[in-house]
Amino acid sequence: MRPPPMKPLDLRSAEAVARPGWMRDLGLRAGWSWLADPRFGLALLAGCVFWLALVWRGQPPPLLGLAALASLILLQPVLEELLFRGLLQGRLLARAWGRRQFGGFTLANMVVTLLFTALHFINHPPLWAAGVLLPSLLYGYFRDRHDNVAPAIALHVFYNAGYFLLPLIWK
């Protein structure tokens, strides 16, 4: 005799919220409603404005090989967001002090942003390392706003794609 079929788990249900699993720990939620968020559209537009400013300034990023591009555009943003905004920011949001807000940003987001920015000083010139501060706050903002790491991943991939693919269309 077969067991009865399992019904799909509604991620908004009390059972899903209480369920400690790797998806919950990483801040992964079902749904795409964040794509309809007008603020998300503005965040995408901000990336385009930044790229245009680079073109206007005449300082394109370096040309890179296909493997490096794949790593910088897909692999690193996904891993960084899962670790920083997904796991770390999620754990800090579970604490009362992490949910406190200042200027529309949670303390959890601010702490993760400072750590994320500080770690960029290891491999980047100081000005470029400091330059990740605002995008990092933005990624964390959308992680908090939608209780989902997916918008942060999408923005990070989009920003990196524009930045690193710009030299290919520059010439």
Summary of the structure (lengths in Angstrom):
residues: 171
radius of gyration: 18.1
end to end distance: 66.7
largest distance: 70.6
contacts: 472
relative contact order: 0.17
helix: 70%
strand: 2%
